Amino acid sequence: MKHLISLSLLIAMAAWGQTPSALESDPSGWVDIMPGPDLKGWTRVAFLTKDPLNPESQWKLQEPGLLVCEGDKGHEFFRYDKELANFIFHAEWRFVPIPGGKGYNSGVIARASADGTIWHQAQCGDASGGFLFGDTPVMGKIQRVFLRDQVKVNRVKPVGEWNVYEIRAEGPTMTLWVNGDITGVWRDLEVLKGYIGLEAEGYRIEFRNLKLKVLP
């Protein structure tokens, strides 16, 4: 019980209209998957584009524990190179503001195919997003599925502020937790394993505390 979040904190968070993250609830069993300076264990994949992969990487470890995507070298899926079935993926992110910036866009990806043609994403935006969508088989045929309508309260913070996402995948169900509460549940998934990762889509975005918990 010593690893579980305290009852007093649970009560306080409930009073604030929040539920604790899985990492807060039980910090045991997590693996730090932040890449090192050589980005070993992660692979860049051209994503939703016919353009070839830019030979120059837009991903770098700016300092220990801070992964930066410059966002200026094409649309990419930055893939963690371990195929997973059941898991919780914890990721913290924030956009870096630019003068006159708008339309900030990125995502946290789960159960994707190695080439990125099948994918499920937690949308990231400027005080927007926080929903699941993707290109996934529905009765065997790949379709674009949006679960934006599930979001009843916008929990995503504005550009420059840190957000916390957790994607939990167990069997045919995928759940998205955003900044204190669940914002989306995807049921009846036909894809039961795949790759997790991050998206580059034209804007500088920073990531920290990339952690993975493999579930039975």
Backbone hydrogen bonds in HBPLUS format (Angstrom, degrees):
<---DONOR---> <-ACCEPTOR-->    atom                        ^
c    i                          cat <-CA-CA->   ^        H-A-AA   ^      H-
h    n   atom  resd res      DA  || num        DHA   H-A  angle D-A-AA Bond
n    s   type  num  typ     dist DA aas  dist angle  dist       angle   num
A0004-LEU N   A0001-MET O   3.08 MM   3  5.38 151.7  2.16 108.9 117.3     1
A0005-ILE N   A0025-SER O   3.15 MM  20  4.81 140.0  2.31 120.8 125.0     2
A0010-LEU N   A0006-SER O   3.05 MM   4  6.37 157.3  2.10 149.7 156.4     3
A0011-ILE N   A0007-LEU O   2.93 MM   4  6.19 159.5  1.97 152.9 157.8     4
A0012-ALA N   A0008-SER O   2.98 MM   4  6.18 156.9  2.03 142.8 149.4     5
A0013-MET N   A0009-LEU O   2.85 MM   4  6.04 163.4  1.87 153.7 157.8     6
A0014-ALA N   A0010-LEU O   2.95 MM   4  6.13 157.1  2.00 147.3 153.7     7
A0015-ALA N   A0011-ILE O   3.02 MM   4  6.26 149.4  2.11 143.7 151.8     8
A0016-TRP N   A0012-ALA O   3.11 MM   4  6.46 135.4  2.31 139.6 151.6     9
A0016-TRP N   A0013-MET O   3.04 MM   3  5.01 127.7  2.33  94.2 108.3    10
A0018-GLN N   A0013-MET O   2.76 MM   5  4.96 159.2  1.80 147.0 146.0    11
A0017-GLY N   A0014-ALA O   3.04 MM   3  5.03 158.0  2.09 104.0 109.1    12
A0019-THR N   A0180-GLY O   2.48 MM 161  5.10 159.3  1.52 142.6 150.6    13
A0025-SER N   A0021-SER O   2.88 MM   4  6.09 157.2  1.93 148.3 155.3    14
A0026-ASP N   A0022-ALA O   3.03 MM   4  6.12 158.1  2.08 146.9 151.0    15
A0031-VAL N   A0212-LEU O   2.74 MM 181  5.14 152.8  1.81 144.9 154.4    16
A0212-LEU N   A0031-VAL O   2.88 MM 181  5.14 159.2  1.92 145.6 152.5    17
A0033-ILE N   A0210-LEU O   2.97 MM 177  5.65 161.9  2.01 146.5 151.3    18
A0039-LEU N   A0036-GLY O   2.89 MM   3  5.19 162.1  1.92 117.2 122.9    19
A0042-TRP N   A0039-LEU O   3.23 MM   3  5.89 145.0  2.36 141.3 141.7    20
A0081-ASP N   A0041-GLY O   2.94 MM  40  5.53 175.5  1.95 155.7 154.4    21
A0043-THR N   A0079-ARG O   2.82 MM  36  5.07 151.7  1.90 139.5 149.0    22
A0079-ARG N   A0043-THR O   2.77 MM  36  5.07 157.5  1.82 160.6 152.8    23
A0045-VAL N   A0077-PHE O   2.90 MM  32  5.04 138.9  2.07 136.7 149.3    24
A0077-PHE N   A0045-VAL O   2.76 MM  32  5.04 159.7  1.80 153.1 160.2    25
A0047-PHE N   A0075-HIS O   3.05 MM  28  5.52 167.6  2.07 132.3 130.3    26
A0070-GLU N   A0058-GLN O   2.80 MM  12  5.20 162.4  1.83 154.3 157.1    27
A0060-LYS N   A0068-VAL O   2.97 MM   8  5.43 151.0  2.05 151.7 160.0    28
A0068-VAL N   A0060-LYS O   2.84 MM   8  5.43 177.4  1.84 168.5 169.2    29
A0062-GLN N   A0066-LEU O   2.97 MM   4  5.82 130.2  2.23 158.8 173.7    30
A0066-LEU N   A0063-GLU O   2.93 MM   3  5.40 153.7  2.00 151.9 145.7    31
A0067-LEU N   A0207-PHE O   2.91 MM 140  5.08 158.3  1.95 155.0 157.4    32
A0207-PHE N   A0067-LEU O   2.75 MM 140  5.08 159.7  1.79 155.3 161.0    33
A0069-CYS N   A0205-ILE O   2.90 MM 136  5.36 166.9  1.92 165.9 170.0    34
A0205-ILE N   A0069-CYS O   2.99 MM 136  5.36 152.2  2.06 146.8 155.5    35
A0076-GLU N   A0200-ALA O   3.11 MM 124  5.00 154.6  2.17 131.5 139.2    36
A0200-ALA N   A0076-GLU O   2.98 MM 124  5.00 163.2  2.01 137.8 141.6    37
A0078-PHE N   A0198-LEU O   2.76 MM 120  5.09 169.7  1.77 157.6 159.6    38
A0198-LEU N   A0078-PHE O   3.01 MM 120  5.09 150.9  2.10 131.5 139.3    39
A0080-TYR N   A0196-ILE O   2.95 MM 116  5.74 172.6  1.96 153.6 156.0    40
A0082-LYS N   A0080-TYR O   2.94 MM   2  5.89 140.1  2.11  98.3  91.5    41
A0084-LEU N   A0194-GLY O   2.75 MM 110  5.41 172.8  1.75 155.9 157.0    42
A0194-GLY N   A0084-LEU O   2.80 MM 110  5.41 151.3  1.88 150.8 160.4    43
A0215-LEU N   A0086-ASN O   2.91 MM 129  5.05 167.7  1.92 120.6 123.1    44
A0087-PHE N   A0169-ALA O   2.96 MM  82  5.42 143.9  2.09 140.2 151.7    45
A0169-ALA N   A0087-PHE O   2.87 MM  82  5.42 163.9  1.90 159.6 165.2    46
A0088-ILE N   A0213-LYS O   2.82 MM 125  5.14 139.0  1.99 139.7 152.5    47
A0213-LYS N   A0088-ILE O   2.98 MM 125  5.14 155.7  2.04 148.9 155.0    48
A0089-PHE N   A0167-ILE O   2.80 MM  78  5.15 160.5  1.83 148.6 154.4    49
A0167-ILE N   A0089-PHE O   2.95 MM  78  5.15 156.6  2.00 143.1 147.0    50
A0090-HIS N   A0211-LYS O   2.86 MM 121  5.05 170.5  1.87 156.3 158.3    51
A0211-LYS N   A0090-HIS O   2.94 MM 121  5.05 162.9  1.97 144.3 150.0    52
A0091-ALA N   A0165-TYR O   2.94 MM  74  5.35 168.4  1.96 154.3 157.0    53
A0165-TYR N   A0091-ALA O   2.85 MM  74  5.35 173.6  1.86 165.2 167.4    54
A0092-GLU N   A0208-ARG O   3.19 MM 116  5.29 151.3  2.28 169.0 164.0    55
A0208-ARG N   A0092-GLU O   2.94 MM 116  5.29 152.9  2.02 141.7 146.9    56
A0093-TRP N   A0163-ASN O   2.97 MM  70  5.34 147.9  2.08 137.0 147.3    57
A0163-ASN N   A0093-TRP O   2.80 MM  70  5.34 152.8  1.87 150.7 159.9    58
A0094-ARG N   A0206-GLU O   3.04 MM 112  5.45 144.0  2.18 144.3 151.1    59
A0206-GLU N   A0094-ARG O   2.86 MM 112  5.45 170.3  1.87 161.7 163.4    60
A0160-GLY N   A0095-PHE O   3.04 MM  65  5.46 129.2  2.31 133.1 144.1    61
A0096-VAL N   A0204-ARG O   3.07 MM 108  5.68 167.3  2.09 144.6 144.3    62
A0101-GLY N   A0098-ILE O   2.91 MM   3  5.08 152.3  1.98 139.0 134.0    63
A0106-SER N   A0124-CYS O   3.24 MM  18  5.02 141.9  2.40 138.5 135.0    64
A0124-CYS N   A0106-SER O   2.99 MM  18  5.02 159.7  2.03 137.3 130.6    65
A0199-GLU N   A0107-GLY O   3.03 MM  92  5.11 137.1  2.22 158.3 152.9    66
A0108-VAL N   A0122-ALA O   3.08 MM  14  5.13 157.5  2.13 137.8 144.1    67
A0122-ALA N   A0108-VAL O   2.77 MM  14  5.13 163.7  1.80 152.6 158.0    68
A0109-ILE N   A0197-GLY O   2.86 MM  88  4.98 165.6  1.88 136.3 139.3    69
A0197-GLY N   A0109-ILE O   2.99 MM  88  4.98 146.0  2.11 134.0 129.9    70
A0110-ALA N   A0120-HIS O   2.80 MM  10  5.37 159.7  1.84 159.9 164.2    71
A0112-ALA N   A0195-TYR O   2.95 MM  83  4.85 166.4  1.97 129.4 134.0    72
A0195-TYR N   A0112-ALA O   2.82 MM  83  4.85 152.3  1.90 127.0 136.4    73
A0113-SER N   A0118-ILE O   2.82 MM   5  5.18 152.8  1.89 139.6 143.1    74
A0116-GLY N   A0113-SER O   2.99 MM   3  5.09 156.4  2.05 106.6 114.3    75
A0119-TRP N   A0135-ASP O   2.94 MM  16  5.41 158.5  1.98 144.4 151.5    76
A0135-ASP N   A0119-TRP O   3.05 MM  16  5.41 124.4  2.37 133.9 149.6    77
A0121-GLN N   A0133-PHE O   2.73 MM  12  5.45 169.0  1.75 172.5 176.2    78
A0133-PHE N   A0121-GLN O   3.00 MM  12  5.45 145.0  2.12 145.8 156.5    79
A0123-GLN N   A0131-PHE O   2.94 MM   8  5.65 162.0  1.98 166.7 165.5    80
A0130-GLY N   A0123-GLN O   2.93 MM   7  5.47 171.1  1.94 145.6 143.0    81
A0127-ALA N   A0157-LYS O   3.10 MM  30  4.50 141.8  2.25 125.0 113.6    82
A0147-LEU N   A0132-LEU O   2.91 MM  15  5.43 139.0  2.08 162.9 168.9    83
A0134-GLY N   A0145-VAL O   2.93 MM  11  5.45 144.5  2.05 148.1 157.1    84
A0145-VAL N   A0134-GLY O   2.80 MM  11  5.45 162.8  1.83 161.7 167.2    85
A0136-THR N   A0143-GLN O   2.96 MM   7  5.55 155.8  2.02 156.0 152.8    86
A0143-GLN N   A0136-THR O   2.91 MM   7  5.55 162.8  1.94 138.8 139.0    87
A0138-VAL N   A0141-LYS O   2.80 MM   3  5.24 161.5  1.83 129.1 132.2    88
A0141-LYS N   A0138-VAL O   3.26 MM   3  5.24 168.8  2.27 107.7 108.3    89
A0150-GLN N   A0147-LEU O   3.14 MM   3  5.73 160.7  2.18 114.4 120.4    90
A0151-VAL N   A0148-ARG O   3.09 MM   3  5.86 160.7  2.12 122.8 127.5    91
A0161-GLU N   A0158-PRO O   3.12 MM   3  5.94 159.2  2.17 145.8 148.0    92
A0179-ASN N   A0164-VAL O   3.02 MM  15  5.25 166.0  2.04 152.7 157.2    93
A0166-GLU N   A0177-TRP O   2.96 MM  11  5.06 144.1  2.09 145.9 149.9    94
A0177-TRP N   A0166-GLU O   2.90 MM  11  5.06 160.2  1.94 148.5 154.9    95
A0168-ARG N   A0175-THR O   2.87 MM   7  5.08 165.3  1.89 150.5 155.5    96
A0175-THR N   A0168-ARG O   2.79 MM   7  5.08 158.2  1.84 146.7 154.2    97
A0170-GLU N   A0173-THR O   2.93 MM   3  5.45 168.2  1.94 165.9 169.6    98
A0173-THR N   A0170-GLU O   3.07 MM   3  5.45 164.4  2.10 130.7 133.5    99
A0189-LEU N   A0172-PRO O   2.85 MM  17  4.46 174.5  1.85 131.7 129.8   100
A0174-MET N   A0186-TRP O   2.81 MM  12  4.95 156.4  1.86 143.8 151.8   101
A0186-TRP N   A0174-MET O   2.67 MM  12  4.95 173.0  1.67 160.0 162.6   102
A0176-LEU N   A0184-GLY O   2.88 MM   8  5.18 165.5  1.90 151.8 152.8   103
A0183-THR N   A0176-LEU O   2.89 MM   7  5.86 155.8  1.95 151.3 159.1   104
A0178-VAL N   A0181-ASP O   2.80 MM   3  5.59 164.0  1.83 160.9 155.3   105
A0181-ASP N   A0178-VAL O   3.25 MM   3  5.59 152.1  2.33 113.0 120.6   106
